[in-house]
Amino acid sequence: MNTIYGIWIVSCIGTALLSGYIWKKKLNREFPIFFAFVVVESLFDVLNMVVSVLDKGLYYYSYWTSVAATTCLGFMVLQEIFRHIFRPYESLRTFGSTLFRWSTLVLLMVGVIMALSSSPSTGSPFTNYIYTVDRSVQLMQCGLVLFMYLFARQLGLTEGHRVFGITIGFGIRAAVQLISVTIYSQFPSPLIGRVLGIAGMSLSLFAVVVWMIYMYRPEPERRRASVLEQTESLNYALAAATNGDGGAAFLPSVVDTVERVLNKRAVSISSEFKPRG
């Protein structure tokens, strides 16, 4: 228990320092929801730690309230990250927001089905629902990390951008929580629970360190290189499609224009490898 409380105290100090630094550097204007997430988590960490010592029964309600609040803010941070990713491309941002809403609905449905099939015992239907939504948001955070690694360079982002660091931090936390839940469901015991708890808190603290490093480092300019030509073409294609005569022709127009972009790119690549005589 002393180890857990020690890590807990260090984590409280770390999140407090991070929120103070973000405020001092005025980065809260660029990432207001992420800043709110860090502040709320810092306050709940202190509250939960005090309540856990004074009243174990009250700690149950305090803990699940903090989970509900941080889960909602974590989901909003996902939306904020998406806006930053597609900020230079208005039409891609609109299209990405639509995909984000649909993927959210699908993941929530998957989470509800998983909750109904596994029936986790957390005390009440309300806490079960919070638990399900929390796992669904964590799954989305892991997916966002994968998305960033696959498409960040095509969108002009590098590993040095703050939005990349925020994504990595959330991905670390989400992956640890999902793995811990899976392991504990297979090997439920007080010892396993204690070890997983220490590991989860330690890696959450590591995520705070990652965020601090990214907030401290100067951010490079967003690239506008030739690698973005295909992205810009798709952006123009979506703009043309959305400004057409009607919504019914939207998807066919997008498909046609994207196909033309890809065909043009394929011709360009094949010409580069054409033997010259």
N, C-alpha and C positions, 0 to 999 in steps of 0.2 A: 504493500500500500504506500509506503514511503516513496518508492520509485515512481509510482503513478502520480502522486501529489507533487513530486519534484518536477516531473515533466509538465504537469498541468500548470504549475506556477510559471515555469519558463515560457510555456506557450502563451499564457496570459500577458506576460511582459512583451513577448515578441509581437503579438497582434496589436498591442497598445502602441508599441514603437512604430510599427508599420503604418497604422492609421495616422499617428502624429506626423510621420515623415511625408505621407501622401498629402496631408493638409498643408504642411509647411511648403512643399514644392508646388502647391496648387494643382496637383494631378487629379484631385477630386473633381475638377471641372471637366477633365477628359474622360474619367471613368467614375461618374457619380454613383452608379449602382454598385460597382465593385467596392468603392470606398464605404458605402453604407453597409455592405456585407461584412467587411472587416470590422467596422465599428460595432455592429450588432453582435457579431460573434465574440468580440473581445468582452463586451459587457455581459453577455450570457455566460461566458467562461468564468468570469469572476463571481457572478451570481450563483451559478451551479456549484462552484467549489465551496462557497460559503454555506449554501443550503445543505450540501451533502454532509457537512460536519455538524450542523445544528439540528437538522430534521430530515431523516431518511425518507419519511412519507411525503413530505413536501417536495423533496428532490425529484420524485417521480414526475410530478406535474411540471416542475421547472425544466426538467430535462426534455420532455416531449414538447413543451412550448418552444424551447430553443431549437429543437429539430425542425418543427413546423416553420418557424421564422427563417432560419438559415436555408431551408429547402426552397421556400418561395423566393428568397433573394438570390440563391444560387441559380434558379431557373431564369430570373431576370438578368443575371450576369451573362448567361448564355446568349440571350437576345442582344445585350450590349456588345458582346464580342462579335456576333454576326454583323451588327451594324458597322463596326470598325473594319471588319474584313472586306465588306463590299462598299465601303464609303465612297471610293472614287467612281463607282459604277451604279448610277441611279436605278437603271432598269434591272440589273442583276440583283441589287439590294431588294427591290420589290419582289422579284421572282424568288429570291432566297428566303424572304420572309414567309411567302406562301408555302414553300417546301418545309420551312421550320415549323409552321403551325400544324401541317399535316403529319410530319414526323413526330411531333409532340403528342398528337392524338393517338397515333399508332403505338408509340412506346407506353403511353398511359394505359391503353387497352391491354397491351402485353403484360404490363405490371399488375393490373387488376386480375387478369387470368392466372398469373403466377401466384398471386396472393391467395386467390380462391382455391387453387389446387394444392398449395403447400400449407396454407393456414398457419402462419407464424403466430406463436402465442406471445403477444406483447402486453396483454392485460385487458384490452377493450377494443371494440370495433373501430373507435375513433383513432386510437394509436396505431392499429393495424393499417388504417388508411394512410396515416402520415408515413408510416414505415414503407408502404408500397410506393407512394409518390416520391419519397426520398430516394429509393433504389432506382426508380425510373429516371429521375434527374441525374443521378450518378452514372447511369448507363449512357445518357445523352452526353455527359461531360467526357466520358471515355471516347465516345464516337467523335466528339469535336476535336480531341487530340489527334486522332487518326486523320480526320479531315485536314487539319492544319499541316501535318507532315506530308500529306499527299498533294495538296493544292496551294500551300502558302506561297511558294515561289512563283507559281503562275499568276498569283494575285499581287505580286510585288512585295511580299513580306519575307523577312528572313528571321532566323532564330534570335536576332538581337532586338526585335520589336517587342514592346511591352505586352501587346495583346497575345503574343506567342508565349511569353512567360506566365501570364495569367492563366492561359489555357493549360500549360504544363502543370502548374500548381494544382488546379482543380482536377486534372487527370490523375495525378499522383494520389490525391485524397480519395477520389472516387474508386480507383482501382484497388486501393488497400481495403476500403470498406467492403466492396463487393467480394474480394477474395476472402476477407475475414469472415463474412457472413456464410460463405460457402463452406469454409473449413469447419466453422463451429457447428453448422448444421449436420455435418458428417461425424464430427468428434466432439459432442457436447460434454464438457467437463469444466470445473472451476479453474483448473490449471491452464487449459487451453484458452479459456476466456480471458484469463489474466495476461497470458503471453500475447494474445492477439490485441488486447487492449493497449498494452505497452507499445507494441509495434505500430498500431494505428495512431496513437498519440505522437509517437516519435516521428513518423513520416508526415503527419499533419504539421508538426513543427518544422520539418524540412521544407514543406511546401511554403510555409511562411518565409523561410530564409530565401527560397527561390524568388518569391514575390519581392522581397526587400532588395535583392540584387538587381532585379529588372527595373525596379523603381529608381534605384540609385544610378544605374548606368545611363549615359546619354543615349537617346534613341536615334538610330540611323534614319536617313530619309527613305521614304518609300520609293522603290525602284520604278522607273518607267522605261524598261528596256524592251528589246524586240520580243522577249518571251511573252509579253503582255498583248501582242498583236491579236492573237486568237481570242483572248479574253475581251478585248475591246470590240472586236468584230461581233462576238456574241452579245455584248452589251448593246451595240447598235441594232443588232437583229431583234433583240427583245424590245427595244424602244420602238422600232418600226412596227412590230407586231401589236404592241399594246396601244399604239396610236392609230390602229386601223379602224375599219368600219364597224366592227362588232366583236363581242367576246367569243362568238362561235368560231371565228376564224383564228383565234389566238394560238392554240396549240398547233394546228397545221402550219401556220406561218412560222412559228418557232422551229418546227421540225425541218421545214424547207430551207430556212435561212441557215440553221446550224449545219445542215447537210452540205450546203454550198460552201460554208466556211471550211468544213473538214475536207471536202473534195479539193478545194483550192490548196489547202495545206498539204494534202497528199501529193498533188502534182508538183508542188514546190520541193517536197522532200525527194521525190523520185528524180527530178531534174538534177538535183545535187549529186546523185550517185550515177547519173547517166555517163557511160564511157565516152570519152572525147577522142576523136580521131583527127 
